[in-house]
């Protein structure tokens, strides 16, 4: 579609870009340009910083420095997207930032995971140094349209009501399983409504 920003889709831990297949099939039908690379999380051993650095390189290779984009992140992918916007000058070109079930305020599911060797997982602990540092730069989100989708019944990002940014719109979905946030037809429909607005 003309005059619509490309969408960067960033998947979460233990997923590949195929987790977005329900969304991308609809985007294909609508003619929306998107980029959904698969990142190697190494079972949570790769840090969010390293994954963001890789994501930045892939975005530059695909779209250069000037193209305005939208960013959509699922689960840990939302944290990578937020890190890219805040720390990699992504705020200069991002118009819309959508996160789905992302542990922006940490998750109890990570609390007992050791920092070594699971650095990426440990960075999603409640009150982790990475999340505290990231929060200091959230003012970069103020000029971006931010939408957080979450479910109160999320057992991966727990408690689910904390799985949203502290800025922008927060939308609760009545979904029981974490991955179903991007697989359930009703959830996908609501997400696509916001993508296409």
C-alpha positions as CSV (number, residue, x, y, z in Angstrom):
1,X,0.0,0.0,0.0
2,X,1.2,3.5,-0.8
3,X,2.0,6.0,1.9
4,X,2.1,3.4,4.6
5,X,5.2,2.9,6.6
6,X,6.9,-0.6,6.5
7,X,6.4,-2.6,9.7
8,X,9.3,-4.2,11.5
9,X,8.1,-7.4,13.3
10,X,10.3,-8.6,16.1
11,X,9.6,-12.0,17.6
12,X,10.2,-13.2,21.1
13,X,12.2,-15.8,23.0
14,X,11.8,-19.5,21.8
15,X,10.0,-18.2,18.7
16,X,11.0,-17.5,15.1
17,X,9.4,-15.0,12.7
18,X,6.9,-17.7,11.9
19,X,5.1,-16.8,15.1
20,X,3.7,-13.9,13.1
21,X,2.3,-16.0,10.3
22,X,-1.4,-15.2,11.1
23,X,-0.5,-11.5,11.0
24,X,1.8,-11.6,8.0
25,X,-0.7,-13.5,5.9
26,X,-3.2,-10.7,6.4
27,X,-0.5,-8.0,5.7
28,X,0.3,-9.9,2.4
29,X,-3.4,-9.7,1.5
30,X,-3.5,-6.0,2.3
31,X,-0.3,-5.3,0.4
32,X,1.5,-3.9,3.5
33,X,5.3,-3.9,3.4
34,X,6.9,-5.6,6.4
35,X,10.2,-7.1,7.6
36,X,10.2,-10.1,9.9
37,X,13.7,-11.5,10.4
38,X,14.4,-14.4,12.7
39,X,16.9,-13.6,15.5
40,X,19.0,-16.2,17.3
41,X,18.2,-15.9,21.0
42,X,20.3,-19.0,21.9
43,X,17.7,-20.1,24.3
44,X,17.8,-16.8,26.2
45,X,21.6,-16.7,26.5
46,X,22.0,-13.8,24.0
47,X,21.6,-10.4,25.6
48,X,18.9,-8.0,24.6
49,X,21.6,-5.5,23.8
50,X,23.3,-7.9,21.3
51,X,20.0,-8.8,19.7
52,X,19.1,-5.1,19.3
53,X,22.5,-4.4,17.7
54,X,21.7,-7.2,15.2
55,X,18.2,-5.9,14.6
56,X,19.7,-2.4,13.9
57,X,22.1,-3.8,11.3
58,X,19.2,-5.7,9.6
59,X,17.0,-2.6,9.5
60,X,19.8,-0.5,8.1
61,X,20.5,-3.1,5.4
62,X,16.8,-3.3,4.5
63,X,15.6,0.3,4.8
64,X,18.7,2.5,5.1
65,X,18.8,5.4,7.5
66,X,15.9,7.6,6.4
67,X,12.8,5.4,5.8
68,X,10.1,6.0,8.4
69,X,8.9,2.8,9.9
70,X,6.5,1.3,12.4
71,X,7.7,-1.3,14.9
72,X,5.8,-4.3,16.3
73,X,7.3,-6.5,18.9
74,X,5.9,-9.7,20.5
75,X,7.1,-10.7,24.0
76,X,10.8,-10.1,24.3
77,X,10.6,-8.6,20.8
78,X,8.9,-5.6,22.3
79,X,11.8,-5.0,24.6
80,X,14.2,-5.3,21.7
81,X,12.1,-2.8,19.8
82,X,12.0,-0.4,22.8
83,X,15.7,-0.7,23.2
84,X,16.3,0.1,19.5
85,X,14.0,3.1,19.7
86,X,15.5,4.5,22.9
87,X,19.2,3.6,22.4
88,X,19.8,3.3,18.7
89,X,18.1,6.5,17.6
90,X,15.1,4.6,16.4
91,X,12.9,7.3,17.8
92,X,14.0,9.6,14.9
93,X,12.2,7.4,12.4
94,X,9.6,5.4,14.2
95,X,6.0,6.6,13.9
96,X,4.1,3.8,15.7
97,X,5.3,1.3,18.3
98,X,3.1,-1.7,19.0
99,X,4.0,-4.3,21.7
100,X,2.2,-7.5,22.4
101,X,2.6,-9.3,25.7
102,X,6.0,-7.6,26.3
103,X,7.5,-7.6,29.8
104,X,8.2,-3.9,29.9
105,X,8.0,-3.9,33.7
106,X,9.6,-7.3,34.1
107,X,8.2,-10.8,34.6
108,X,8.2,-13.1,37.6
109,X,8.8,-15.9,35.2
110,X,12.5,-14.7,34.9
111,X,13.1,-14.0,38.6
112,X,14.9,-17.3,39.4
113,X,16.8,-17.6,36.1
114,X,20.6,-17.1,36.7
115,X,22.3,-14.2,34.8
116,X,24.9,-16.7,33.6
117,X,24.4,-18.2,31.1
118,X,20.9,-16.9,30.5
119,X,21.6,-13.2,30.2
120,X,18.7,-12.4,27.9
121,X,16.1,-14.0,30.1
122,X,17.6,-12.4,33.3
123,X,17.4,-9.0,31.7
124,X,13.6,-9.4,31.8
125,X,13.5,-9.8,35.6
126,X,11.4,-7.3,37.6
127,X,13.6,-4.3,38.4
128,X,16.5,-5.6,36.2
129,X,19.3,-3.2,35.5
130,X,18.5,-3.2,31.8
131,X,14.8,-2.3,32.4
132,X,15.7,0.4,34.9
133,X,18.2,1.9,32.5
134,X,15.7,1.7,29.6
135,X,13.0,3.5,31.6
136,X,15.3,6.5,31.9
137,X,15.1,7.0,28.1
138,X,11.3,6.4,27.7
139,X,10.8,10.1,27.1
140,X,11.9,9.2,23.5
141,X,8.5,7.5,23.2
142,X,6.5,10.6,23.9
143,X,6.3,11.6,20.2
144,X,5.6,8.1,19.0
145,X,2.1,6.5,18.9
146,X,2.5,3.7,21.4
147,X,0.1,0.8,21.8
148,X,0.5,-2.1,24.3
149,X,-1.6,-5.2,23.9
150,X,-1.6,-7.6,26.9
151,X,-3.6,-10.3,28.7
152,X,-4.3,-10.5,32.4
153,X,-4.0,-14.3,32.0
154,X,-0.4,-14.3,30.7
155,X,1.7,-16.9,32.5
156,X,4.9,-16.1,30.6
157,X,4.8,-12.3,31.3
158,X,3.5,-12.5,34.8
159,X,1.6,-10.6,36.3
160,X,0.0,-9.9,32.9
161,X,-1.3,-6.5,33.9
162,X,2.3,-5.2,34.0
163,X,3.0,-6.2,30.4
164,X,2.6,-2.7,28.9
165,X,4.5,0.5,28.4
166,X,3.9,3.3,30.9
167,X,3.1,5.6,27.9
168,X,0.5,5.3,25.2
169,X,-2.6,3.2,24.9
170,X,-3.1,-0.1,26.8
171,X,-5.4,-2.7,25.4
172,X,-6.4,-5.9,27.3
173,X,-7.1,-9.0,25.2
174,X,-9.1,-11.9,26.6
175,X,-6.6,-14.5,25.7
176,X,-5.4,-17.4,27.9
177,X,-2.0,-18.4,26.4
178,X,1.0,-16.1,25.8
179,X,1.6,-17.2,22.2
180,X,-2.1,-16.9,21.4
181,X,-1.8,-13.1,21.7
182,X,-0.5,-13.3,18.1
183,X,-2.2,-16.6,17.0
184,X,-5.8,-16.2,18.2
185,X,-7.9,-14.9,15.3
186,X,-9.8,-12.4,17.4
187,X,-6.6,-11.0,18.9
188,X,-5.0,-10.8,15.5
189,X,-8.0,-9.0,14.1
190,X,-7.8,-6.3,16.9
191,X,-4.1,-5.9,16.3
192,X,-4.5,-5.5,12.6
193,X,-7.2,-2.9,13.2
194,X,-4.6,-0.8,15.0
195,X,-1.9,-1.5,12.4
196,X,-4.2,-0.3,9.6
197,X,-5.5,2.9,11.4
